[in-house]
């Protein structure tokens, strides 16, 4: 549910308003989460560009090494990054919203 919307429970009929969460804190969390994703995307693009340039200017045989690097990326880096993101997400503040 997007921030600032009111949600009504179909079972009990209570209305919940997400604006009870401070806006600056909410948008700060959203910005931080977006930055985590952008860092990983930037690293992936940079790594692909590096291998592309090395293969183009040094040796085409480096294209064969790229799948090995991808395996390492998905087996070691991404699980580490996901654990780090989950730890950070769990440490975020929580709010006890009250129905309207």
BELRAMO-V363119 format. One record per residue. N is the residue number from 1. BURIAL is b if it has 9 or more other ideal C-beta (glycine too) atoms within 8 Angstrom, else e. Layout:
<<N;BURIAL> <N;BURIAL>>
//
This chain:
<<1;e> <2;e> <3;b> <4;e> <5;e> <6;e> <7;b> <8;e> <9;b> <10;e> <11;e> <12;e> <13;e> <14;e> <15;b> <16;b> <17;b> <18;b> <19;e> <20;e> <21;b> <22;e> <23;e> <24;e> <25;b> <26;b> <27;b> <28;e> <29;b> <30;e> <31;e> <32;b> <33;b> <34;e> <35;e> <36;b> <37;e> <38;e> <39;e> <40;b> <41;e> <42;e> <43;e> <44;b> <45;e> <46;e> <47;b> <48;e> <49;e> <50;e> <51;b> <52;e> <53;e> <54;b> <55;b> <56;e> <57;e> <58;e> <59;e> <60;e> <61;e> <62;b> <63;e> <64;e> <65;b> <66;b> <67;e> <68;e> <69;b> <70;e> <71;e> <72;b> <73;b> <74;e> <75;e> <76;e> <77;e> <78;b> <79;e> <80;e> <81;b> <82;e> <83;e> <84;e> <85;b> <86;e> <87;e> <88;b> <89;e> <90;e> <91;e> <92;e> <93;e> <94;e> <95;e> <96;e> <97;b> <98;e> <99;e> <100;e>>
//
